[in-house]
């Protein structure tokens, strides 16, 4: 896990994720001592479009954390005539 990774957190990471979430990692809090195999992570919970909706600090089981590709970001489509006018 490294800063910028998008993680998919489910019950495998912690019982608190009965409803899975996507999470963009800011940092792993390695300086905090925890139970073996567990860690604290800081980052942003993401919505279905990949936008940050909440800053969170989470306690998770490392073996249950899954890296994901970020949700696709879509750009609004501009009609061809408007695109030409912008030039």
C-alpha positions in Angstrom: 0.0 0.0 0.0 1.3 3.4 -1.0 -0.1 6.9 -1.0 -2.6 7.4 -3.9 -3.7 3.8 -4.1 -7.4 3.1 -4.3 -8.4 0.4 -1.9 -11.6 -1.7 -1.8 -12.4 -2.3 1.8 -14.8 -5.1 2.7 -15.6 -7.3 5.7 -12.2 -9.0 5.0 -10.5 -5.8 6.1 -12.8 -5.1 9.1 -16.3 -6.0 10.3 -17.1 -2.3 10.0 -17.3 -2.7 6.2 -20.5 -4.7 6.0 -21.2 -2.3 3.2 -17.9 -2.2 1.2 -16.3 1.2 0.4 -13.6 2.6 -1.9 -10.8 4.5 -0.2 -7.9 6.6 -1.5 -4.9 6.2 0.7 -3.0 9.1 2.0 -0.7 7.2 4.4 -0.2 4.1 6.5 0.2 5.1 10.2 3.2 2.8 10.8 4.2 4.8 13.9 1.1 3.5 15.8 1.5 0.2 17.5 -1.4 -2.2 16.9 -2.2 -5.9 17.0 -0.2 -8.1 14.7 -1.5 -7.9 11.1 -3.6 -4.7 11.7 -2.8 -1.1 10.8 -4.2 2.4 10.9 -4.6 4.2 7.5 -5.6 7.7 6.6 -7.4 8.8 3.5 -10.6 9.7 1.7 -13.7 7.6 1.2 -14.8 7.8 -2.4 -18.2 7.8 -4.0 -19.2 5.9 -7.1 -17.7 8.5 -9.4 -14.3 8.4 -7.6 -14.7 11.7 -5.8 -13.7 12.1 -2.2 -16.7 12.4 0.1 -15.2 12.1 3.6 -11.7 12.1 5.2 -11.3 9.0 7.4 -8.8 7.3 9.7 -9.4 3.5 9.7 -8.2 0.5 11.6 -7.9 -2.5 9.1 -6.5 -6.0 8.8 -3.7 -5.7 6.2 -4.4 -9.1 4.7 -8.0 -8.0 3.9 -7.2 -4.8 2.1 -7.5 -5.1 -1.7 -6.0 -2.6 -4.2 -8.3 -1.5 -6.9 -8.1 0.5 -10.1 -9.6 3.9 -9.5 -13.2 4.3 -10.7 -13.2 5.8 -14.2 -13.5 9.5 -14.3 -15.7 10.8 -17.1 -15.4 14.1 -18.8 -18.5 15.9 -19.9 -19.0 15.6 -23.6 -18.9 18.9 -25.5 -20.7 19.0 -28.9 -18.3 19.3 -31.8 -19.4 22.8 -32.8 -18.7 24.2 -29.3 -15.3 22.5 -29.2 -14.4 24.2 -32.5 -15.5 27.6 -31.1 -13.2 27.4 -28.2 -10.1 27.4 -30.4 
